[in-house]
Amino acid sequence: MTTFFSCDDFIEKARAFHGCASPGLMIGASMTELALHSLGRIQDYHALCETVRDLPDAVQLLTPCTTGNGRLHVLELGRFALTLYRHFDGRGVRVFLDIAKTAGWPHIRRWALGSDGSDDRARVRLEHEIRKAGISILSASPVQMKSVFLQDSVRETMVACIACGEPHPAAAGPLCRACAGQSPYVPKLPAVARHMP
Ligand SMILES: [Zn+2]
């Protein structure tokens, strides 16, 4: 397996951070390392993941890019791909799992096409293939990011929402987005109703 990191070391970190060293996380680690290598290991870079599944955690484990520091962007495009790019000019490299290169790796191919080997033997074989295949199942190509991904996030002016009272961006208007109908929570029942049988 051609890698730039210690596989066992990564598995241990992955278990502590992600809960397990899933196939997606293992492949994601190779993708991150290939992207880092292609980028030339510069300091000022951001990451973009095209899926919410596994990849963002591989990036967070192996790079300084996290969702919390604003350097990891996640777009749910449903593609198992990630890009690392220079923040100052948007030039970067996109790495993806190349299905054309999985012909010799039947378990990886099945996993990539959505059928999870559910029994233990299939899982062991999949992990074995991932370790052996390394970066050979990946492709990389240069990309130029759109300018929206280069702008530094400017701290917005905040005002108190007229309904919940919590600070929110003034640009959204007097109601915060949650009170304006985008709340993910079921509305609370009035106190009186809660005590009714
Ligand atoms: Zn509100």
Boltz pocket constraint, residues with backbone or C-beta under 6 A from the ligand:
constraints:
  - pocket:
      binder: B
      contacts: [[A, 161], [A, 162], [A, 163], [A, 164], [A, 165], [A, 166], [A, 175], [A, 176], [A, 177], [A, 178], [A, 179], [A, 180]]
      max_distance: 6.0
